[in-house]
């Protein structure tokens, strides 16, 4: 006689594990490489100056020239 045993799966890993160098309580949100203005997928990434002496990597639309950050950091308390 065979008895089935219910095995509870392990808790899943977080969808976005913390990245090295990012303090707990913050989350890095990567932006899609789709132009927010014209919806083009013809996107490149370049280092650009923000105007206040800081350089960051930005996504740039080759169709219309719109630029936006590759990612941003947000406060994150985690799911509640």
PDB file of N, CA, C and O in Angstrom:
ATOM      1  N   UNK A   1       0.839  -1.171   0.000  1.00  0.00           N
ATOM      2  CA  UNK A   1       0.000   0.000   0.000  1.00  0.00           C
ATOM      3  C   UNK A   1       0.891   1.244   0.000  1.00  0.00           C
ATOM      4  O   UNK A   1       1.835   1.351   0.783  1.00  0.00           O
ATOM      5  N   UNK A   2       0.576   2.158  -0.876  1.00  0.00           N
ATOM      6  CA  UNK A   2       1.371   3.369  -1.037  1.00  0.00           C
ATOM      7  C   UNK A   2       0.668   4.539  -0.368  1.00  0.00           C
ATOM      8  O   UNK A   2      -0.544   4.703  -0.507  1.00  0.00           O
ATOM      9  N   UNK A   3       1.413   5.334   0.342  1.00  0.00           N
ATOM     10  CA  UNK A   3       0.861   6.531   0.989  1.00  0.00           C
ATOM     11  C   UNK A   3       1.510   7.769   0.386  1.00  0.00           C
ATOM     12  O   UNK A   3       2.735   7.883   0.346  1.00  0.00           O
ATOM     13  N   UNK A   4       0.689   8.682  -0.076  1.00  0.00           N
ATOM     14  CA  UNK A   4       1.205   9.941  -0.611  1.00  0.00           C
ATOM     15  C   UNK A   4       1.499  10.888   0.545  1.00  0.00           C
ATOM     16  O   UNK A   4       0.705  11.015   1.478  1.00  0.00           O
ATOM     17  N   UNK A   5       2.613  11.529   0.473  1.00  0.00           N
ATOM     18  CA  UNK A   5       2.999  12.487   1.512  1.00  0.00           C
ATOM     19  C   UNK A   5       3.029  13.866   0.867  1.00  0.00           C
ATOM     20  O   UNK A   5       3.705  14.077  -0.140  1.00  0.00           O
ATOM     21  N   UNK A   6       2.305  14.784   1.445  1.00  0.00           N
ATOM     22  CA  UNK A   6       2.286  16.152   0.932  1.00  0.00           C
ATOM     23  C   UNK A   6       3.570  16.843   1.367  1.00  0.00           C
ATOM     24  O   UNK A   6       3.879  16.922   2.557  1.00  0.00           O
ATOM     25  N   UNK A   7       4.297  17.332   0.406  1.00  0.00           N
ATOM     26  CA  UNK A   7       5.542  18.050   0.689  1.00  0.00           C
ATOM     27  C   UNK A   7       5.296  19.514   0.392  1.00  0.00           C
ATOM     28  O   UNK A   7       4.896  19.885  -0.712  1.00  0.00           O
ATOM     29  N   UNK A   8       5.540  20.327   1.382  1.00  0.00           N
ATOM     30  CA  UNK A   8       5.348  21.767   1.219  1.00  0.00           C
ATOM     31  C   UNK A   8       6.568  22.357   0.522  1.00  0.00           C
ATOM     32  O   UNK A   8       7.694  22.185   0.989  1.00  0.00           O
ATOM     33  N   UNK A   9       6.351  23.053  -0.595  1.00  0.00           N
ATOM     34  CA  UNK A   9       7.516  23.629  -1.295  1.00  0.00           C
ATOM     35  C   UNK A   9       8.168  24.719  -0.468  1.00  0.00           C
ATOM     36  O   UNK A   9       7.529  25.363   0.365  1.00  0.00           O
ATOM     37  N   UNK A  10       9.455  24.911  -0.716  1.00  0.00           N
ATOM     38  CA  UNK A  10      10.184  25.970  -0.020  1.00  0.00           C
ATOM     39  C   UNK A  10       9.644  27.324  -0.466  1.00  0.00           C
ATOM     40  O   UNK A  10       9.106  27.456  -1.565  1.00  0.00           O
ATOM     41  N   UNK A  11       9.793  28.315   0.386  1.00  0.00           N
ATOM     42  CA  UNK A  11       9.346  29.670   0.042  1.00  0.00           C
ATOM     43  C   UNK A  11      10.100  30.140  -1.196  1.00  0.00           C
ATOM     44  O   UNK A  11      11.307  29.922  -1.303  1.00  0.00           O
ATOM     45  N   UNK A  12       9.401  30.784  -2.135  1.00  0.00           N
ATOM     46  CA  UNK A  12      10.078  31.247  -3.347  1.00  0.00           C
ATOM     47  C   UNK A  12      11.063  32.367  -3.046  1.00  0.00           C
ATOM     48  O   UNK A  12      10.901  33.128  -2.093  1.00  0.00           O
ATOM     49  N   UNK A  13      12.071  32.444  -3.872  1.00  0.00           N
ATOM     50  CA  UNK A  13      13.050  33.532  -3.736  1.00  0.00           C
ATOM     51  C   UNK A  13      12.380  34.838  -4.134  1.00  0.00           C
ATOM     52  O   UNK A  13      11.461  34.823  -4.953  1.00  0.00           O
ATOM     53  N   UNK A  14      12.811  35.969  -3.580  1.00  0.00           N
ATOM     54  CA  UNK A  14      12.232  37.253  -3.979  1.00  0.00           C
ATOM     55  C   UNK A  14      12.374  37.459  -5.488  1.00  0.00           C
ATOM     56  O   UNK A  14      13.355  37.022  -6.091  1.00  0.00           O
ATOM     57  N   UNK A  15      11.401  38.119  -6.084  1.00  0.00           N
ATOM     58  CA  UNK A  15      11.435  38.367  -7.527  1.00  0.00           C
ATOM     59  C   UNK A  15      12.639  39.219  -7.907  1.00  0.00           C
ATOM     60  O   UNK A  15      13.236  39.018  -8.964  1.00  0.00           O
ATOM     61  N   UNK A  16      12.991  40.159  -7.057  1.00  0.00           N
ATOM     62  CA  UNK A  16      14.130  41.033  -7.316  1.00  0.00           C
ATOM     63  C   UNK A  16      15.008  41.040  -6.072  1.00  0.00           C
ATOM     64  O   UNK A  16      14.838  41.894  -5.202  1.00  0.00           O
ATOM     65  N   UNK A  17      15.953  40.091  -5.975  1.00  0.00           N
ATOM     66  CA  UNK A  17      16.810  40.071  -4.785  1.00  0.00           C
ATOM     67  C   UNK A  17      17.622  41.351  -4.694  1.00  0.00           C
ATOM     68  O   UNK A  17      17.885  41.994  -5.711  1.00  0.00           O
ATOM     69  N   UNK A  18      18.022  41.729  -3.480  1.00  0.00           N
ATOM     70  CA  UNK A  18      18.795  42.963  -3.319  1.00  0.00           C
ATOM     71  C   UNK A  18      20.066  42.920  -4.152  1.00  0.00           C
ATOM     72  O   UNK A  18      20.725  41.884  -4.241  1.00  0.00           O
ATOM     73  N   UNK A  19      20.403  44.033  -4.753  1.00  0.00           N
ATOM     74  CA  UNK A  19      21.630  44.120  -5.543  1.00  0.00           C
ATOM     75  C   UNK A  19      22.773  44.517  -4.629  1.00  0.00           C
ATOM     76  O   UNK A  19      22.572  45.258  -3.667  1.00  0.00           O
ATOM     77  N   UNK A  20      23.968  44.030  -4.921  1.00  0.00           N
ATOM     78  CA  UNK A  20      25.120  44.412  -4.102  1.00  0.00           C
ATOM     79  C   UNK A  20      25.303  45.924  -4.111  1.00  0.00           C
ATOM     80  O   UNK A  20      25.185  46.563  -5.157  1.00  0.00           O
ATOM     81  N   UNK A  21      25.587  46.485  -2.962  1.00  0.00           N
ATOM     82  CA  UNK A  21      25.839  47.912  -2.862  1.00  0.00           C
ATOM     83  C   UNK A  21      24.598  48.760  -2.633  1.00  0.00           C
ATOM     84  O   UNK A  21      24.714  49.968  -2.429  1.00  0.00           O
ATOM     85  N   UNK A  22      23.408  48.155  -2.660  1.00  0.00           N
ATOM     86  CA  UNK A  22      22.179  48.902  -2.412  1.00  0.00           C
ATOM     87  C   UNK A  22      21.763  48.643  -0.965  1.00  0.00           C
ATOM     88  O   UNK A  22      21.625  47.493  -0.550  1.00  0.00           O
ATOM     89  N   UNK A  23      21.569  49.701  -0.212  1.00  0.00           N
ATOM     90  CA  UNK A  23      21.223  49.582   1.195  1.00  0.00           C
ATOM     91  C   UNK A  23      19.847  48.949   1.367  1.00  0.00           C
ATOM     92  O   UNK A  23      18.959  49.143   0.536  1.00  0.00           O
ATOM     93  N   UNK A  24      19.675  48.196   2.444  1.00  0.00           N
ATOM     94  CA  UNK A  24      18.379  47.607   2.748  1.00  0.00           C
ATOM     95  C   UNK A  24      17.359  48.725   2.882  1.00  0.00           C
ATOM     96  O   UNK A  24      17.676  49.802   3.385  1.00  0.00           O
ATOM     97  N   UNK A  25      16.145  48.473   2.436  1.00  0.00           N
ATOM     98  CA  UNK A  25      15.127  49.495   2.495  1.00  0.00           C
ATOM     99  C   UNK A  25      14.998  50.275   1.197  1.00  0.00           C
ATOM    100  O   UNK A  25      14.146  51.156   1.081  1.00  0.00           O
ATOM    101  N   UNK A  26      15.840  49.956   0.220  1.00  0.00           N
ATOM    102  CA  UNK A  26      15.774  50.601  -1.079  1.00  0.00           C
ATOM    103  C   UNK A  26      15.681  49.529  -2.162  1.00  0.00           C
ATOM    104  O   UNK A  26      16.116  48.393  -1.972  1.00  0.00           O
ATOM    105  N   UNK A  27      15.114  49.907  -3.283  1.00  0.00           N
ATOM    106  CA  UNK A  27      14.935  48.967  -4.390  1.00  0.00           C
ATOM    107  C   UNK A  27      15.345  49.655  -5.691  1.00  0.00           C
ATOM    108  O   UNK A  27      14.994  50.812  -5.922  1.00  0.00           O
ATOM    109  N   UNK A  28      16.087  48.944  -6.538  1.00  0.00           N
ATOM    110  CA  UNK A  28      16.474  49.460  -7.848  1.00  0.00           C
ATOM    111  C   UNK A  28      15.397  49.047  -8.844  1.00  0.00           C
ATOM    112  O   UNK A  28      15.084  47.864  -8.976  1.00  0.00           O
ATOM    113  N   UNK A  29      14.834  50.025  -9.539  1.00  0.00           N
ATOM    114  CA  UNK A  29      13.791  49.756 -10.528  1.00  0.00           C
ATOM    115  C   UNK A  29      14.386  50.056 -11.902  1.00  0.00           C
ATOM    116  O   UNK A  29      14.701  51.205 -12.210  1.00  0.00           O
ATOM    117  N   UNK A  30      14.538  49.021 -12.725  1.00  0.00           N
ATOM    118  CA  UNK A  30      15.082  49.183 -14.076  1.00  0.00           C
ATOM    119  C   UNK A  30      13.946  49.556 -15.019  1.00  0.00           C
ATOM    120  O   UNK A  30      12.877  48.946 -14.993  1.00  0.00           O
ATOM    121  N   UNK A  31      14.187  50.553 -15.842  1.00  0.00           N
ATOM    122  CA  UNK A  31      13.171  51.015 -16.788  1.00  0.00           C
ATOM    123  C   UNK A  31      13.234  50.201 -18.073  1.00  0.00           C
ATOM    124  O   UNK A  31      14.304  49.755 -18.487  1.00  0.00           O
ATOM    125  N   UNK A  32      12.078  50.014 -18.700  1.00  0.00           N
ATOM    126  CA  UNK A  32      12.006  49.275 -19.956  1.00  0.00           C
ATOM    127  C   UNK A  32      12.688  50.044 -21.072  1.00  0.00           C
ATOM    128  O   UNK A  32      12.642  51.274 -21.105  1.00  0.00           O
ATOM    129  N   UNK A  33      13.327  49.314 -21.993  1.00  0.00           N
ATOM    130  CA  UNK A  33      13.927  49.985 -23.154  1.00  0.00           C
ATOM    131  C   UNK A  33      12.889  50.222 -24.253  1.00  0.00           C
ATOM    132  O   UNK A  33      13.049  49.773 -25.388  1.00  0.00           O
ATOM    133  N   UNK A  34      11.826  50.934 -23.889  1.00  0.00           N
ATOM    134  CA  UNK A  34      10.765  51.333 -24.819  1.00  0.00           C
ATOM    135  C   UNK A  34      10.571  52.830 -24.609  1.00  0.00           C
ATOM    136  O   UNK A  34      10.381  53.282 -23.480  1.00  0.00           O
ATOM    137  N   UNK A  35      10.620  53.594 -25.688  1.00  0.00           N
ATOM    138  CA  UNK A  35      10.512  55.044 -25.564  1.00  0.00           C
ATOM    139  C   UNK A  35       9.164  55.445 -24.963  1.00  0.00           C
ATOM    140  O   UNK A  35       8.117  55.034 -25.463  1.00  0.00           O
ATOM    141  N   UNK A  36       9.184  56.248 -23.888  1.00  0.00           N
ATOM    142  CA  UNK A  36       7.929  56.672 -23.268  1.00  0.00           C
ATOM    143  C   UNK A  36       7.149  57.676 -24.126  1.00  0.00           C
ATOM    144  O   UNK A  36       5.954  57.874 -23.908  1.00  0.00           O
ATOM    145  N   UNK A  37       7.818  58.312 -25.102  1.00  0.00           N
ATOM    146  CA  UNK A  37       7.146  59.301 -25.947  1.00  0.00           C
ATOM    147  C   UNK A  37       6.577  58.696 -27.226  1.00  0.00           C
ATOM    148  O   UNK A  37       5.402  58.893 -27.540  1.00  0.00           O
ATOM    149  N   UNK A  38       7.419  57.950 -27.974  1.00  0.00           N
ATOM    150  CA  UNK A  38       6.952  57.444 -29.277  1.00  0.00           C
ATOM    151  C   UNK A  38       6.791  55.926 -29.317  1.00  0.00           C
ATOM    152  O   UNK A  38       6.396  55.373 -30.343  1.00  0.00           O
ATOM    153  N   UNK A  39       7.092  55.251 -28.209  1.00  0.00           N
ATOM    154  CA  UNK A  39       6.951  53.789 -28.069  1.00  0.00           C
ATOM    155  C   UNK A  39       7.914  53.001 -28.956  1.00  0.00           C
ATOM    156  O   UNK A  39       7.714  51.803 -29.161  1.00  0.00           O
ATOM    157  N   UNK A  40       8.946  53.642 -29.481  1.00  0.00           N
ATOM    158  CA  UNK A  40       9.934  52.975 -30.326  1.00  0.00           C
ATOM    159  C   UNK A  40      10.750  51.977 -29.506  1.00  0.00           C
ATOM    160  O   UNK A  40      10.964  52.163 -28.308  1.00  0.00           O
ATOM    161  N   UNK A  41      11.197  50.926 -30.170  1.00  0.00           N
ATOM    162  CA  UNK A  41      12.083  49.946 -29.547  1.00  0.00           C
ATOM    163  C   UNK A  41      13.532  50.137 -30.002  1.00  0.00           C
ATOM    164  O   UNK A  41      14.408  49.361 -29.620  1.00  0.00           O
ATOM    165  N   UNK A  42      13.786  51.166 -30.815  1.00  0.00           N
ATOM    166  CA  UNK A  42      15.125  51.468 -31.310  1.00  0.00           C
ATOM    167  C   UNK A  42      15.829  52.326 -30.258  1.00  0.00           C
ATOM    168  O   UNK A  42      15.869  53.552 -30.359  1.00  0.00           O
ATOM    169  N   UNK A  43      16.385  51.650 -29.244  1.00  0.00           N
ATOM    170  CA  UNK A  43      16.929  52.313 -28.052  1.00  0.00           C
ATOM    171  C   UNK A  43      18.407  51.985 -27.914  1.00  0.00           C
ATOM    172  O   UNK A  43      18.836  50.875 -28.227  1.00  0.00           O
ATOM    173  N   UNK A  44      19.172  52.941 -27.451  1.00  0.00           N
ATOM    174  CA  UNK A  44      20.579  52.742 -27.136  1.00  0.00           C
ATOM    175  C   UNK A  44      20.819  53.239 -25.710  1.00  0.00           C
ATOM    176  O   UNK A  44      19.984  53.954 -25.156  1.00  0.00           O
ATOM    177  N   UNK A  45      21.937  52.869 -25.123  1.00  0.00           N
ATOM    178  CA  UNK A  45      22.304  53.344 -23.779  1.00  0.00           C
ATOM    179  C   UNK A  45      23.627  54.088 -23.875  1.00  0.00           C
ATOM    180  O   UNK A  45      24.577  53.608 -24.493  1.00  0.00           O
ATOM    181  N   UNK A  46      23.682  55.259 -23.261  1.00  0.00           N
ATOM    182  CA  UNK A  46      24.897  56.084 -23.258  1.00  0.00           C
ATOM    183  C   UNK A  46      25.044  56.785 -21.920  1.00  0.00           C
ATOM    184  O   UNK A  46      24.065  57.006 -21.207  1.00  0.00           O
ATOM    185  N   UNK A  47      26.276  57.130 -21.591  1.00  0.00           N
ATOM    186  CA  UNK A  47      26.512  57.957 -20.410  1.00  0.00           C
ATOM    187  C   UNK A  47      26.237  59.397 -20.807  1.00  0.00           C
ATOM    188  O   UNK A  47      26.771  59.880 -21.805  1.00  0.00           O
ATOM    189  N   UNK A  48      25.406  60.087 -20.029  1.00  0.00           N
ATOM    190  CA  UNK A  48      25.055  61.478 -20.303  1.00  0.00           C
ATOM    191  C   UNK A  48      25.248  62.306 -19.037  1.00  0.00           C
ATOM    192  O   UNK A  48      25.148  61.789 -17.924  1.00  0.00           O
ATOM    193  N   UNK A  49      25.525  63.598 -19.220  1.00  0.00           N
ATOM    194  CA  UNK A  49      25.639  64.507 -18.079  1.00  0.00           C
ATOM    195  C   UNK A  49      24.253  65.021 -17.743  1.00  0.00           C
ATOM    196  O   UNK A  49      23.478  65.365 -18.635  1.00  0.00           O
ATOM    197  N   UNK A  50      23.938  65.072 -16.444  1.00  0.00           N
ATOM    198  CA  UNK A  50      22.609  65.498 -16.010  1.00  0.00           C
ATOM    199  C   UNK A  50      22.498  67.010 -15.872  1.00  0.00           C
ATOM    200  O   UNK A  50      21.407  67.528 -15.636  1.00  0.00           O
ATOM    201  N   UNK A  51      23.594  67.713 -16.013  1.00  0.00           N
ATOM    202  CA  UNK A  51      23.559  69.162 -15.911  1.00  0.00           C
ATOM    203  C   UNK A  51      24.061  69.682 -14.583  1.00  0.00           C
ATOM    204  O   UNK A  51      24.342  70.874 -14.461  1.00  0.00           O
ATOM    205  N   UNK A  52      24.182  68.829 -13.590  1.00  0.00           N
ATOM    206  CA  UNK A  52      24.681  69.264 -12.285  1.00  0.00           C
ATOM    207  C   UNK A  52      26.008  68.585 -11.949  1.00  0.00           C
ATOM    208  O   UNK A  52      26.355  68.388 -10.784  1.00  0.00           O
ATOM    209  N   UNK A  53      26.743  68.232 -13.018  1.00  0.00           N
ATOM    210  CA  UNK A  53      28.061  67.635 -12.823  1.00  0.00           C
ATOM    211  C   UNK A  53      28.049  66.136 -12.615  1.00  0.00           C
ATOM    212  O   UNK A  53      29.105  65.538 -12.407  1.00  0.00           O
ATOM    213  N   UNK A  54      26.895  65.519 -12.665  1.00  0.00           N
ATOM    214  CA  UNK A  54      26.788  64.075 -12.472  1.00  0.00           C
ATOM    215  C   UNK A  54      26.561  63.411 -13.827  1.00  0.00           C
ATOM    216  O   UNK A  54      25.798  63.909 -14.655  1.00  0.00           O
ATOM    217  N   UNK A  55      27.230  62.288 -14.041  1.00  0.00           N
ATOM    218  CA  UNK A  55      27.043  61.511 -15.259  1.00  0.00           C
ATOM    219  C   UNK A  55      26.303  60.229 -14.884  1.00  0.00           C
ATOM    220  O   UNK A  55      26.635  59.573 -13.897  1.00  0.00           O
ATOM    221  N   UNK A  56      25.299  59.885 -15.682  1.00  0.00           N
ATOM    222  CA  UNK A  56      24.580  58.638 -15.447  1.00  0.00           C
ATOM    223  C   UNK A  56      24.314  57.955 -16.779  1.00  0.00           C
ATOM    224  O   UNK A  56      24.340  58.593 -17.831  1.00  0.00           O
ATOM    225  N   UNK A  57      24.058  56.646 -16.726  1.00  0.00           N
ATOM    226  CA  UNK A  57      23.719  55.908 -17.936  1.00  0.00           C
ATOM    227  C   UNK A  57      22.239  56.120 -18.219  1.00  0.00           C
ATOM    228  O   UNK A  57      21.388  55.904 -17.357  1.00  0.00           O
ATOM    229  N   UNK A  58      21.951  56.547 -19.443  1.00  0.00           N
ATOM    230  CA  UNK A  58      20.569  56.808 -19.832  1.00  0.00           C
ATOM    231  C   UNK A  58      20.203  55.973 -21.049  1.00  0.00           C
ATOM    232  O   UNK A  58      21.057  55.626 -21.864  1.00  0.00           O
ATOM    233  N   UNK A  59      18.924  55.659 -21.156  1.00  0.00           N
ATOM    234  CA  UNK A  59      18.379  55.042 -22.354  1.00  0.00           C
ATOM    235  C   UNK A  59      17.996  56.180 -23.290  1.00  0.00           C
ATOM    236  O   UNK A  59      17.393  57.159 -22.851  1.00  0.00           O
ATOM    237  N   UNK A  60      18.332  56.069 -24.569  1.00  0.00           N
ATOM    238  CA  UNK A  60      18.064  57.134 -25.529  1.00  0.00           C
ATOM    239  C   UNK A  60      17.364  56.544 -26.743  1.00  0.00           C
ATOM    240  O   UNK A  60      17.819  55.552 -27.313  1.00  0.00           O
ATOM    241  N   UNK A  61      16.254  57.161 -27.134  1.00  0.00           N
ATOM    242  CA  UNK A  61      15.493  56.725 -28.298  1.00  0.00           C
ATOM    243  C   UNK A  61      16.181  57.264 -29.553  1.00  0.00           C
ATOM    244  O   UNK A  61      16.404  58.469 -29.677  1.00  0.00           O
ATOM    245  N   UNK A  62      16.514  56.371 -30.475  1.00  0.00           N
ATOM    246  CA  UNK A  62      17.153  56.797 -31.724  1.00  0.00           C
ATOM    247  C   UNK A  62      16.147  57.419 -32.684  1.00  0.00           C
ATOM    248  O   UNK A  62      16.534  58.114 -33.623  1.00  0.00           O
ATOM    249  N   UNK A  63      14.852  57.173 -32.456  1.00  0.00           N
ATOM    250  CA  UNK A  63      13.823  57.715 -33.350  1.00  0.00           C
ATOM    251  C   UNK A  63      13.496  59.174 -33.051  1.00  0.00           C
ATOM    252  O   UNK A  63      13.438  59.996 -33.965  1.00  0.00           O
ATOM    253  N   UNK A  64      13.280  59.506 -31.760  1.00  0.00           N
ATOM    254  CA  UNK A  64      12.847  60.866 -31.426  1.00  0.00           C
ATOM    255  C   UNK A  64      13.811  61.623 -30.512  1.00  0.00           C
ATOM    256  O   UNK A  64      13.633  62.821 -30.295  1.00  0.00           O
ATOM    257  N   UNK A  65      14.836  60.941 -29.970  1.00  0.00           N
ATOM    258  CA  UNK A  65      15.830  61.621 -29.140  1.00  0.00           C
ATOM    259  C   UNK A  65      15.504  61.712 -27.661  1.00  0.00           C
ATOM    260  O   UNK A  65      16.300  62.256 -26.896  1.00  0.00           O
ATOM    261  N   UNK A  66      14.361  61.198 -27.235  1.00  0.00           N
ATOM    262  CA  UNK A  66      14.011  61.228 -25.810  1.00  0.00           C
ATOM    263  C   UNK A  66      15.025  60.411 -25.016  1.00  0.00           C
ATOM    264  O   UNK A  66      15.451  59.343 -25.455  1.00  0.00           O
ATOM    265  N   UNK A  67      15.410  60.919 -23.843  1.00  0.00           N
ATOM    266  CA  UNK A  67      16.327  60.202 -22.954  1.00  0.00           C
ATOM    267  C   UNK A  67      15.666  60.049 -21.592  1.00  0.00           C
ATOM    268  O   UNK A  67      14.946  60.940 -21.143  1.00  0.00           O
ATOM    269  N   UNK A  68      15.914  58.908 -20.930  1.00  0.00           N
ATOM    270  CA  UNK A  68      15.388  58.663 -19.598  1.00  0.00           C
ATOM    271  C   UNK A  68      16.363  57.760 -18.866  1.00  0.00           C
ATOM    272  O   UNK A  68      17.133  57.044 -19.507  1.00  0.00           O
ATOM    273  N   UNK A  69      16.351  57.775 -17.517  1.00  0.00           N
ATOM    274  CA  UNK A  69      17.314  56.985 -16.751  1.00  0.00           C
ATOM    275  C   UNK A  69      17.138  55.492 -17.003  1.00  0.00           C
ATOM    276  O   UNK A  69      16.029  55.009 -17.231  1.00  0.00           O
ATOM    277  N   UNK A  70      18.249  54.779 -16.956  1.00  0.00           N
ATOM    278  CA  UNK A  70      18.215  53.332 -17.114  1.00  0.00           C
ATOM    279  C   UNK A  70      17.529  52.685 -15.914  1.00  0.00           C
ATOM    280  O   UNK A  70      16.870  51.654 -16.050  1.00  0.00           O
ATOM    281  N   UNK A  71      17.684  53.290 -14.749  1.00  0.00           N
ATOM    282  CA  UNK A  71      17.086  52.763 -13.522  1.00  0.00           C
ATOM    283  C   UNK A  71      16.967  53.888 -12.507  1.00  0.00           C
ATOM    284  O   UNK A  71      17.567  54.951 -12.663  1.00  0.00           O
ATOM    285  N   UNK A  72      16.188  53.640 -11.473  1.00  0.00           N
ATOM    286  CA  UNK A  72      16.101  54.586 -10.366  1.00  0.00           C
ATOM    287  C   UNK A  72      16.050  53.793  -9.063  1.00  0.00           C
ATOM    288  O   UNK A  72      15.796  52.588  -9.062  1.00  0.00           O
ATOM    289  N   UNK A  73      16.291  54.480  -7.970  1.00  0.00           N
ATOM    290  CA  UNK A  73      16.281  53.857  -6.646  1.00  0.00           C
ATOM    291  C   UNK A  73      15.084  54.421  -5.896  1.00  0.00           C
ATOM    292  O   UNK A  73      14.863  55.632  -5.883  1.00  0.00           O
ATOM    293  N   UNK A  74      14.305  53.527  -5.265  1.00  0.00           N
ATOM    294  CA  UNK A  74      13.111  53.949  -4.534  1.00  0.00           C
ATOM    295  C   UNK A  74      13.119  53.348  -3.134  1.00  0.00           C
ATOM    296  O   UNK A  74      13.694  52.284  -2.904  1.00  0.00           O
ATOM    297  N   UNK A  75      12.471  54.048  -2.203  1.00  0.00           N
ATOM    298  CA  UNK A  75      12.283  53.486  -0.866  1.00  0.00           C
ATOM    299  C   UNK A  75      11.499  52.197  -1.012  1.00  0.00           C
ATOM    300  O   UNK A  75      10.576  52.115  -1.822  1.00  0.00           O
ATOM    301  N   UNK A  76      11.861  51.189  -0.231  1.00  0.00           N
ATOM    302  CA  UNK A  76      11.183  49.908  -0.347  1.00  0.00           C
ATOM    303  C   UNK A  76      11.120  49.267   1.033  1.00  0.00           C
ATOM    304  O   UNK A  76      12.138  48.878   1.605  1.00  0.00           O
ATOM    305  N   UNK A  77       9.919  49.168   1.542  1.00  0.00           N
ATOM    306  CA  UNK A  77       9.727  48.513   2.829  1.00  0.00           C
ATOM    307  C   UNK A  77       9.394  47.054   2.663  1.00  0.00           C
ATOM    308  O   UNK A  77       9.282  46.325   3.649  1.00  0.00           O
ATOM    309  N   UNK A  78       9.230  46.608   1.412  1.00  0.00           N
ATOM    310  CA  UNK A  78       8.881  45.215   1.156  1.00  0.00           C
ATOM    311  C   UNK A  78       7.394  44.991   1.262  1.00  0.00           C
ATOM    312  O   UNK A  78       6.659  45.871   1.711  1.00  0.00           O
ATOM    313  N   UNK A  79       6.939  43.808   0.848  1.00  0.00           N
ATOM    314  CA  UNK A  79       5.512  43.502   0.919  1.00  0.00           C
ATOM    315  C   UNK A  79       5.032  43.479   2.361  1.00  0.00           C
ATOM    316  O   UNK A  79       5.774  43.091   3.264  1.00  0.00           O
ATOM    317  N   UNK A  80       3.827  43.882   2.570  1.00  0.00           N
ATOM    318  CA  UNK A  80       3.262  43.875   3.931  1.00  0.00           C
ATOM    319  C   UNK A  80       2.063  42.976   3.995  1.00  0.00           C
ATOM    320  O   UNK A  80       1.451  42.838   5.054  1.00  0.00           O
TER     321      UNK A  80
END
